[in-house]
Amino acid sequence: MDQVGITVKEETDSVWKSPWGAPNKVMSPCSLADVMSEQLAKQLQLDEENVGFPSNVDVNEPLITGDNIDTASDLMLAQMMQMEFDREFDTQLRREEKKLNGESKVSVSFENYRMVHPYDDSDSSEDEVDWQDTCHDPYRPDKPTTTPKKGFVGKGKNITTKHDEVVCGRKNTARMENFAPEVQVGDGVGMDLQLSNQVFNALKQHCYSEQRRSARLHEKKEHSTAEHAVDPKTRLLMYKMVNAGTLEAINGCFSTGKESVVFHAKGGSIDDQAVPEECAIKVFKTTLNEFKNRDKYIKDDYRFKDRFSKLNPRKIIRMWAEKEMHNLARMQKAGIPCPEVVILKKHILVMSFIGEKQVPAPKLKEIKLSSEDMKQAYYQVLHMMQQLYQECNLVHADLSEYNMLWHNGKVWLIDVSQSVEPTHPHGLEFLFRDCRNVSLFFQKVGVSEAMNEHELFNAVSGLNITADNEGEFIAQIEGLEKMNEDHVQKRGKKAPSYHSDDWGPLMKNSG
């Protein structure tokens, strides 16, 4: 064989014997028809498979694994068994340590009894050592140095007293840990924080203020009636009514106001006496905001004047419920269409439901009546106002189209908790306000027979007050109230009898 042939053979062998070498193939030119042929494509695919997955794999060579390590040496076997035993011992030791400590703030460590260093242990998550269980916590801030009893440390120019700015600043920072948990004091680990006494005292006062405020809000939430919910005490009273058989079931809320929440309920029985099939539970709100400016309706009412006390505002709320009960009883006796009182429990008043099948009767403001029905409603309201004033000796004090319901072809009066007697120091003013509301409403809906507020006031009260303008009319009403108040303070509850030539019949004596 010549030298050229030997050289070519050696180069070819060197190329194919190297496992990492790439074959230097000479690409022979081919035509377009050969490139598009399927046989050439299959051949190229087979060549690539043979290169990626060589077929001449020697299966007789042994595989190197962890199982076929040379274990002929007894010393190596003993060391391996000892290491495995130490790992199992340490794992059991950690379990005992974790069981013993539990959630205690003071922990016991078995570090000195372990056979293997914690950082040489397995990478299992169960076997990892919690850094909080170690003896030294690198993240815990160092405690500030304490000052001895003599009050200073050092000598001469290096003396440091307990009033030192730096020492006090560090102590104040450490004291912040004693703040309430809800106060976020931040994380100052690794930082030399120093708080001045002024800043620390301000933060401390703010912390105490927030704690008291949170307690007040919690108490208010627990003891107040919300818009559509009741506080636990009110809920307990309602449950007792159901358990006693007074009510069979309590349904949802169908009306809310500034002073009360009204629920629908199914009636039961009281002492073998049937309760109306459908009842309305009026729960007066125990929040005091709405009653702060409305005590004038009750503190000057001679029926409750002796019992009124601003020092106990919660009793005022119960008196509101009691006052409405008494007013409804008077109206019921006079034959005025109004809810019938069933029972009163503290600030919960149970009445008959004005409506049908859990649907409350519409208000005069909401319903559209014919002109004839509206005219009939006007005369009925006029008659009820006269009955309320003359027979019941009451003034509604909040009469409007929102407190009058239309049910079964007639008007029903509701919401009489603020109603007062005419002997009230502002009773005639309240009556004039009611007359104005009624007159404006019926004139607005097109009742031509509706009187103005002056005429309606005289028709209801029986007085004969004449004035050129509204200011003079109100002035005469206030003058009459002043005379009435002076007489009541001198002689008692009953109102005086004036001459008809001056004012006409003022009012009837309360029976």
Secondary structure, 3 states (H helix, E strand, C coil): CCHHHHHHHHHHHHHHHCCCCCCCCCCCCCCHHHHCCHHHHHHHHHHHHHHHCCCCCCCCCCCCCCCCCCCCCHHHHHHHHHHHHHHHHHHHHHHHHHHHHCCCCCCCCCHHHCCCCHHHCCCCCCCCCCHHHCCCCCCCCCCCCCCCCCCEECCHHHCEECCCHHHHHHHHHHHHHHCCCCCCCCCCCCCCCCCCHHHHHHHHHHHHHHHHHHHHHHHHHHCCCCCCCCCHHHHHHHHHHHHCCCEEEEEEEEEECCCEEEEEEEECEECCEECCCEEEEEEECCCCHHHCCCCHHHHCCCCCCCCCCCCCHHHHHHHHHHHHHHHHHHHHHHCCCCCCEEEEECCEEEEECCEECCEECCECCCCCCCHHHHHHHHHHHHHHHHHHHHCCCCECCCCCCCCEEEECCEEEECCCCCCECCCCCCHHHHHHHHHHHHHHHHHHCCCCCCCCHHHHHHHHHCCCCCCCCHHHHHHHHHHHHHHHHHHHHHHCCCCCCCCCCCCCCCCCCCC
